[in-house]
Amino acid sequence: MTIEPPEAKKIPSPRTFHGDTVIDEYAWLADRQDPDTISYLKAENAYTDALTPGRSRTSSTRCTAGARSGPAR
């Protein structure tokens, strides 16, 4: 059985910065209240869970940046 990752839809969203226009096809994902964003993220989490059975996404073994020890410089 092959599990396929969810595919995010592409909606072109042009933005112009300093005279240069760029197209962001995934800008719609920035809207946390959009039902399509929520559905996509749930599908992405389900896909990840299916590929990593027995592992929690909030596991204490995940890598994080350590804090500096000693006085600030």
C-alpha positions as CSV (number, residue, x, y, z in Angstrom):
1,M,0.0,0.0,0.0
2,T,1.4,3.3,-1.1
3,I,0.4,6.5,0.8
4,E,0.5,9.6,-1.3
5,P,1.2,13.0,0.3
6,P,-1.6,15.6,0.1
7,E,-1.2,18.1,-2.7
8,A,-1.7,21.7,-1.9
9,K,-3.7,23.6,-4.5
10,K,-2.0,26.5,-6.3
11,I,-3.6,29.9,-6.4
12,P,-1.4,32.5,-8.0
13,S,-1.2,35.6,-5.8
14,P,1.0,38.3,-7.3
15,R,2.9,40.7,-5.0
16,T,5.1,43.5,-6.0
17,F,8.1,44.5,-3.9
18,H,10.4,47.4,-5.0
19,G,9.2,47.1,-8.5
20,D,9.6,43.3,-8.7
21,T,6.5,41.1,-9.0
22,V,6.6,37.6,-7.6
23,I,3.9,35.0,-7.7
24,D,3.2,33.1,-4.5
25,E,1.0,30.1,-5.3
26,Y,0.8,29.1,-1.6
27,A,-0.1,32.5,0.0
28,W,-3.6,31.1,0.7
29,L,-2.1,28.9,3.4
30,A,-1.4,32.0,5.5
31,D,-5.1,32.3,6.4
32,R,-5.4,30.2,9.5
33,Q,-9.2,30.5,9.5
34,D,-9.7,29.3,5.9
35,P,-11.4,25.9,5.9
36,D,-9.2,24.9,2.9
37,T,-6.1,25.6,4.9
38,I,-7.4,23.7,7.9
39,S,-8.3,20.7,5.8
40,Y,-4.9,20.7,4.0
41,L,-3.0,20.8,7.3
42,K,-5.1,18.0,8.8
43,A,-4.4,15.9,5.7
44,E,-0.7,16.7,5.9
45,N,-0.7,15.7,9.6
46,A,-2.5,12.5,8.8
47,Y,0.1,11.7,6.1
48,T,2.9,12.3,8.5
49,D,1.3,10.2,11.3
50,A,0.8,7.4,8.8
51,L,4.5,7.4,7.9
52,T,5.8,7.7,11.5
53,P,3.7,5.2,13.5
54,G,4.3,5.2,17.2
55,R,6.0,8.7,17.2
56,S,4.4,11.8,18.6
57,R,4.9,15.1,16.8
58,T,5.5,16.6,20.3
59,S,8.1,14.0,21.2
60,S,10.8,15.0,23.7
61,T,13.4,13.7,21.3
62,R,12.9,16.4,18.7
63,C,15.8,18.7,18.0
64,T,15.6,22.3,19.2
65,A,18.1,25.1,19.4
66,G,19.7,25.3,22.8
67,A,19.9,28.3,24.9
68,R,23.2,30.0,25.6
69,S,24.7,29.4,29.0
70,G,26.5,32.1,30.8
71,P,26.2,35.9,30.6
72,A,24.9,37.5,27.4
73,R,27.6,39.1,25.3
